[in-house]
Amino acid sequence: MGDNSANMDDLLLKQFFAEVSEVERDNEVNRILSCFKLNSFEHLNLPFDSSVDDVKKQYRKLSLLVHPDKCKHPQAKEAFGALAKAQQLLLEPQEREYLVNQINAAKEELRAKRKKQLKKDTASKLKSMVDEGRYEQEFERSQEFQLELKLKVREILTEQEWRRRKMQMRISEEEGRLKKDEEESKEMWKRKREHEEQWEGTREQRVSSWRDFMKGGKKVKKGEIRPPKLKTEDPNKSYVQRPVKRG
């Protein structure tokens, strides 16, 4: 019975949207594309306290309205994709919880602001106390409060997104620095190994040359390595040079 009812609803929706004018479809595409990108409730044109079922129903309705096969607007595909992403985020528990937390934070800010205003208005304060909260509940359902809440949510989400991007930028910079240090370290050890291999490769030649030198100053052949010579102009003065006696 439930499946038949759902199928009937879908059929009625399709029949209804078959009669929707192109202007109405275009208007909905424009509305979706002009929405605040960080708030999925705005894309689906839903109140902030909407349930998961509300999200699914509204998505089905709006997606039929702006579907690229039905809507001739050049950006219909983009609007359709934005709706799909909005539904996905609102059905994902963590993403939905994050968004709802920001909405609640916005409400608390507005309630604190409202409380300060009531302190200055004795009549409103007394009415609020007498009605035991009903006065405030009624105000929060008003169009004035809902618009103020919408703007406050935008403000908070923008601040959070800016913080997230700054943090991501810092993480990327740190990862880049660590990668650069790692590459420099690898290059240093590579040069060190090459130097050690080169030095070890000429060991026999160096030993042989040194033996020939010690035997009587035998001339070293071209290409062979000579022992280091002491230079009188050595800036380090690591030895004491005796004065040369001249006859």
Order of alpha helices (4+ residues) and beta strands (2+ residues): alpha-alpha-alpha-alpha-alpha-alpha-alpha-alpha-alpha-alpha
